[in-house]
Amino acid sequence: MHPAFSVIFLTTLIGVGQGLFLALYTGQLYALANLLPAQSSQFYALGSLVALVLLIAGLIASIFHLGRPERAWRAATQWRTSWLSREVIVLPMAMGLVFLYGLVHWFEWTSPLFVISGALPLDLSLIIGALGTLVTFALFLCTAMIYASLKFIKAWHHPLTVANFLFLGLGSGFMLAAAFSAYEGTALVGFYATWAVIATLLGAISRGVSLYRNGRLKCKVDLQSGIGVHHSNLKQQSQGFMGGSFNTREFFHGKSPATLKVIRYAFLLMVFVMPVVLIVLSYAIESATLPLAAFAVQYLGLILERYHFFTEAQHPQNLYYQSMA
């Protein structure tokens, strides 16, 4: 498939934003259980603002993929059968809950509403955060299932697609949380960085397995079965016209195997190896800047990873439209 940068930025930006929100809420829950030092409401408010900006940036990026942006609202009408429609509905819900979560912390509306079992104070931010967590995981599922639900694209039609979107979003989000904590000078850098490394390593496993699987996929159809001529020496010489078309632009990436190999090795290094090394170094030398570098490197790698994700998808029509006379 042709990698559209609007969709690449959409999926990577909202993934980071979702992961960052989950990191913030996880930190708040750990602090509530006295497992981490409590942070100020402003810390959670500013972190939520960063997450919201990322979600909005992803939404804006998606607009450039639309042929008729003024009709975008129609995408939500097919929610019963379309994962894209569900994503269109769930994304604004996630944005709204992240906004409310940050708003509650900004105005410090965090007085306990009631106490559970006489020991667990429950405030408005915890309730909104719990709802936001559910919606955020639903958004991960909707975004991934847009691709995993396509049976005719074998590279995507697998649970590994959902796992990859989830782990890479969590890894990058927690990595950004570690960078944000380092920038704010809080004591949560180690906590967020540890979970970022765990999610990144899980992502390395799931993405590695998907690369292995996709590299061994065999197409069940060929030119012979497509046109009903079963000669053993059949090959395409022309696509029927002299230049490119919608089919050659949108369903094929046009990159050589050597180029794709370079992209694959680059994103494996930048997403899974370099960030972990930088985080370990930040532990060793107690650096406040290396977590920032780790996130920056990982996000650039995620752009390459998502580019490669689209090139892995072999649309069946490419049997007939890859060659131009």
Summary of the structure (lengths in Angstrom):
residues: 325
radius of gyration: 22.4
end to end distance: 21.0
largest distance: 79.0
contacts: 1051
relative contact order: 0.14
helix: 70%
strand: 2%
